[in-house]
Amino acid sequence: MAVPWGHIAAKAWGSQKASPVLCLHGWLDNANSFDRLIPLLPRDFYYVAMDFGGHGLSSHYSPGLPYYYQNFVGEIRRVSAALKWDRFSIMGHSFGEYTRPGPELENLLTYKRKVIEHTLQVEQAAQEPSRALSPEEMLQRFLKNNSHVGEECGELLLQRGATQVPAGLVLNRDRRIAWPEHTFDFISKELCAHAVKKLQAHMLLIKATGGFFDVRREYDADKGLILFMTDQLKSALGERFQFVEVPGNHYVHMNQPDHVAGIIGSFLQSRNRIPAQL
């Protein structure tokens, strides 16, 4: 679909007449991250997986326009409007799930200042041409930076995440999003708790026993964050919130999709579930 800075790419499974599900990939991933999961889910739904801006086959943002989390929320609204969806379900992985609490309130201004300063440095470096790598070198570098992704899944993500040029492969993603703090719009725990209280939809949160922590980001080692989020969601949503742990790592939906497919399918088909509305 067309957007002011270019286009948003997506892929779909199922009939357009079925109940819609919008699939949101994780940070630095792309729509192919759902390729192994969706074939295992109920077929009476229409699944659309989009590439966020700067990811996969979607356009990069214009120079000078930062990749703030709120911008990606705006992209979701643009896609749903283009598809003429008033009510639909959302299935997200990691970054595609919810706003993330980060530094405490007194540190937010310092944190924001550093993000702006580093953004200018990255923009200057991004003017240099991307280095092309052989398919094997690209895969091995990708797996080194993504310890939770297996080789088969790494190849799947690179199918949509890299482009063949005469000299080899180059990554499609915008290099400005490689630093997570450019993308994650961290908020205080106080503001996060206030936002959670506004949720009206039913929610299923699946956590892999070996996932979330120590993936690629500074704050993942803090197990207090996931406990804070689950406590807030339980308190705000009550019976509308389900929390399930499954064996696997952060990419369990790709590495062992059968571990989560039944749980997701049951949730989607439950009679008392009310689709999220934007």
C-alpha positions as CSV (number, residue, x, y, z in Angstrom):
1,M,0.0,0.0,0.0
2,A,1.1,3.6,-0.7
3,V,2.2,5.9,2.1
4,P,3.7,9.4,1.9
5,W,7.3,8.2,2.2
6,G,6.9,5.2,-0.2
7,H,5.0,2.0,0.4
8,I,4.3,-0.6,3.1
9,A,4.7,-4.2,2.0
10,A,2.7,-7.2,3.3
11,K,1.8,-10.8,2.6
12,A,-1.4,-12.6,3.2
13,W,-2.9,-16.1,3.9
14,G,-6.5,-17.2,3.5
15,S,-9.7,-15.7,2.2
16,Q,-10.3,-11.9,2.4
17,K,-13.9,-12.8,3.5
18,A,-12.7,-14.4,6.7
19,S,-12.1,-12.7,10.1
20,P,-9.0,-10.5,9.8
21,V,-5.8,-10.9,11.8
22,L,-2.9,-8.4,11.5
23,C,0.5,-10.0,12.1
24,L,3.3,-7.8,13.5
25,H,6.9,-9.0,13.3
26,G,9.7,-8.3,15.7
27,W,12.5,-5.7,15.7
28,L,14.8,-6.1,12.6
29,D,12.7,-9.1,11.4
30,N,10.1,-9.1,8.6
31,A,6.8,-10.7,7.6
32,N,8.5,-14.0,6.8
33,S,8.7,-14.6,10.5
34,F,5.1,-15.9,10.4
35,D,5.7,-18.3,7.5
36,R,6.1,-21.4,9.6
37,L,3.3,-20.6,12.1
38,I,0.4,-19.4,10.1
39,P,-0.1,-22.7,8.1
40,L,-0.7,-24.4,11.5
41,L,-3.4,-21.9,12.6
42,P,-7.1,-22.1,11.9
43,R,-7.9,-21.6,8.3
44,D,-11.1,-19.6,8.9
45,F,-9.1,-16.4,9.4
46,Y,-7.5,-14.0,7.0
47,Y,-3.9,-13.3,8.1
48,V,-2.0,-10.3,6.8
49,A,1.6,-9.8,7.9
50,M,3.1,-6.4,7.2
51,D,6.7,-5.2,7.0
52,F,7.2,-2.2,9.3
53,G,8.9,0.8,7.7
54,G,12.6,0.2,7.2
55,H,12.1,-3.5,7.5
56,G,11.7,-6.3,4.9
57,L,10.3,-5.0,1.6
58,S,8.8,-1.8,3.0
59,S,10.2,1.7,2.1
60,H,12.8,3.3,4.4
61,Y,11.7,6.5,6.1
62,S,12.8,9.8,4.5
63,P,16.2,11.2,5.6
64,G,15.8,13.0,8.9
65,L,12.6,11.3,9.9
66,P,13.2,9.1,13.0
67,Y,11.8,5.6,13.6
68,Y,9.9,6.2,16.7
69,Y,7.6,3.5,18.1
70,Q,4.6,5.8,17.7
71,N,5.3,6.0,14.0
72,F,4.9,2.2,13.7
73,V,1.5,2.4,15.5
74,G,0.6,5.0,12.8
75,E,1.6,2.4,10.1
76,I,-0.8,-0.1,11.7
77,R,-3.6,2.4,11.4
78,R,-2.7,3.2,7.8
79,V,-2.7,-0.5,6.9
80,S,-6.0,-1.2,8.7
81,A,-7.6,1.8,7.0
82,A,-6.4,0.7,3.6
83,L,-7.8,-2.8,4.2
84,K,-11.1,-1.2,5.4
85,W,-10.8,-3.1,8.7
86,D,-12.9,-1.7,11.6
87,R,-12.4,-4.6,13.9
88,F,-9.6,-7.2,13.8
89,S,-7.2,-9.3,15.9
90,I,-3.5,-8.5,16.3
91,M,-0.8,-11.1,16.6
92,G,2.6,-9.7,17.4
93,H,6.0,-11.0,18.2
94,S,8.4,-9.2,20.7
95,F,8.6,-5.6,19.4
96,G,5.3,-6.1,17.6
97,E,3.4,-6.6,21.0
98,Y,3.3,-3.7,23.3
99,T,5.0,-0.5,24.5
100,R,8.0,-1.2,26.7
101,P,8.8,0.4,30.0
102,G,12.4,1.5,30.2
103,P,14.5,3.9,32.2
104,E,13.0,5.5,35.2
105,L,11.3,8.8,34.9
106,E,14.3,10.9,36.2
107,N,16.6,9.4,33.5
108,L,14.2,9.8,30.5
109,L,15.4,13.2,29.4
110,T,19.1,12.2,29.5
111,Y,18.2,9.1,27.6
112,K,16.2,11.0,24.9
113,R,19.1,13.4,24.4
114,K,21.5,10.6,23.8
115,V,19.1,9.1,21.2
116,I,19.0,12.3,19.2
117,E,22.8,12.7,19.3
118,H,23.4,9.2,18.2
119,T,20.7,9.4,15.5
120,L,22.7,12.2,13.8
121,Q,25.9,10.0,13.9
122,V,24.1,7.0,12.4
123,E,22.6,9.2,9.6
124,Q,26.0,10.3,8.6
125,A,27.3,6.7,8.6
126,A,24.3,5.5,6.6
127,Q,25.3,7.7,3.7
128,E,28.0,5.2,2.9
129,P,27.0,2.3,0.6
130,S,26.1,-1.0,2.2
131,R,28.7,-3.7,1.9
132,A,27.6,-6.8,-0.1
133,L,28.3,-10.2,1.4
134,S,28.1,-13.7,0.0
135,P,24.9,-15.6,0.9
136,E,26.9,-17.8,3.4
137,E,28.7,-14.9,5.0
138,M,25.4,-13.0,5.3
139,L,23.7,-15.9,6.9
140,Q,26.5,-16.6,9.4
141,R,26.7,-12.9,10.4
142,F,22.9,-12.9,10.8
143,L,22.9,-16.0,13.0
144,K,25.8,-14.5,15.1
145,N,23.7,-11.4,15.8
146,N,20.5,-13.5,16.4
147,S,21.5,-16.3,18.7
148,H,17.9,-17.5,19.2
149,V,17.3,-18.0,15.4
150,G,18.1,-21.4,13.8
151,E,19.8,-21.7,10.4
152,E,16.6,-22.6,8.6
153,C,14.7,-19.7,10.1
154,G,17.6,-17.3,9.4
155,E,17.5,-18.2,5.8
156,L,13.7,-17.6,5.8
157,L,14.1,-14.1,7.2
158,L,16.9,-13.2,4.8
159,Q,14.7,-14.2,1.9
160,R,12.7,-11.1,2.5
161,G,15.3,-9.2,4.5
162,A,18.1,-9.1,1.8
163,T,18.4,-8.3,-1.9
164,Q,20.7,-9.8,-4.5
165,V,23.1,-7.4,-6.2
166,P,26.0,-8.2,-8.5
167,A,28.5,-8.3,-5.7
168,G,26.4,-10.5,-3.4
169,L,23.6,-9.8,-0.8
170,V,22.8,-6.5,0.9
171,L,20.4,-6.1,3.8
172,N,17.1,-4.4,3.0
173,R,16.5,-2.9,6.4
174,D,17.4,0.7,7.1
175,R,20.6,1.0,9.1
176,R,19.1,3.7,11.3
177,I,17.0,1.0,13.0
178,A,19.9,-1.2,13.9
179,W,20.3,0.6,17.2
180,P,17.3,-0.4,19.3
181,E,16.9,2.8,21.2
182,H,16.1,4.6,17.9
183,T,13.1,2.3,17.5
184,F,11.8,1.5,21.0
185,D,10.0,4.5,22.5
186,F,10.7,3.6,26.1
187,I,8.3,5.1,28.6
188,S,8.2,5.3,32.4
189,K,6.5,2.5,34.3
190,E,4.0,5.0,35.6
191,L,2.9,6.0,32.1
192,C,2.9,2.3,31.0
193,A,0.6,1.3,33.9
194,H,-1.7,4.1,32.9
195,A,-1.8,3.0,29.3
196,V,-2.5,-0.6,30.2
197,K,-5.6,0.4,32.2
198,K,-7.1,1.7,28.9
199,L,-7.0,-1.7,27.2
200,Q,-10.4,-3.1,26.2
201,A,-9.5,-6.1,24.2
202,H,-8.9,-9.7,25.2
203,M,-5.2,-10.5,25.3
204,L,-3.1,-13.6,25.1
205,L,0.6,-13.3,26.1
206,I,2.8,-16.3,25.3
207,K,6.3,-16.4,26.8
208,A,8.9,-18.9,25.9
209,T,10.8,-20.3,28.9
210,G,14.1,-19.4,27.3
211,G,13.0,-16.3,25.6
212,F,12.8,-12.5,26.1
213,F,16.0,-12.3,28.2
214,D,19.4,-11.8,26.7
215,V,18.3,-11.6,23.1
216,R,19.8,-8.5,21.6
217,R,18.9,-5.6,23.9
218,E,20.2,-4.0,27.0
219,Y,17.1,-4.3,29.1
220,D,16.3,-7.9,28.4
221,A,18.4,-9.1,31.3
222,D,16.0,-7.4,33.7
223,K,13.4,-10.0,34.5
224,G,11.5,-7.4,36.5
225,L,10.1,-5.9,33.3
226,I,8.1,-9.0,32.2
227,L,6.9,-9.5,35.8
228,F,5.8,-5.8,35.9
229,M,3.9,-6.1,32.6
230,T,2.1,-9.3,33.5
231,D,1.1,-7.9,36.9
232,Q,-0.3,-4.8,35.2
233,L,-2.1,-6.7,32.6
234,K,-3.6,-9.2,35.1
235,S,-4.8,-6.3,37.3
236,A,-6.3,-4.3,34.4
237,L,-7.8,-7.0,32.3
238,G,-8.7,-9.7,34.8
239,E,-10.2,-12.7,33.0
240,R,-9.6,-11.0,29.6
241,F,-5.9,-11.7,30.0
242,Q,-4.3,-15.1,29.5
243,F,-0.6,-15.8,30.2
244,V,1.0,-19.0,28.9
245,E,4.6,-20.3,29.1
246,V,5.9,-22.7,26.5
247,P,9.3,-24.4,26.0
248,G,11.6,-22.7,23.6
249,N,13.5,-19.5,23.0
250,H,12.6,-16.0,21.9
251,Y,11.9,-17.2,18.3
252,V,9.8,-20.2,19.4
253,H,7.1,-19.2,16.9
254,M,9.6,-19.9,14.1
255,N,11.8,-22.6,15.6
256,Q,9.0,-24.7,17.1
257,P,5.7,-23.2,15.8
258,D,3.8,-26.3,17.0
259,H,4.5,-25.2,20.6
260,V,2.3,-22.2,20.2
261,A,-0.1,-22.9,17.2
262,G,-2.7,-24.7,19.3
263,I,-2.7,-22.1,22.0
264,I,-3.1,-19.2,19.5
265,G,-5.7,-21.1,17.5
266,S,-7.9,-21.8,20.6
267,F,-7.6,-18.1,21.6
268,L,-8.6,-16.9,18.1
269,Q,-11.6,-19.2,18.0
270,S,-12.8,-18.6,21.5
271,R,-16.4,-17.3,21.5
272,N,-15.9,-14.7,24.2
273,R,-12.9,-13.1,22.5
274,I,-13.6,-9.5,21.3
275,P,-11.2,-8.5,18.5
276,A,-9.0,-5.5,19.1
277,Q,-10.3,-2.2,17.7
278,L,-8.2,0.8,16.6
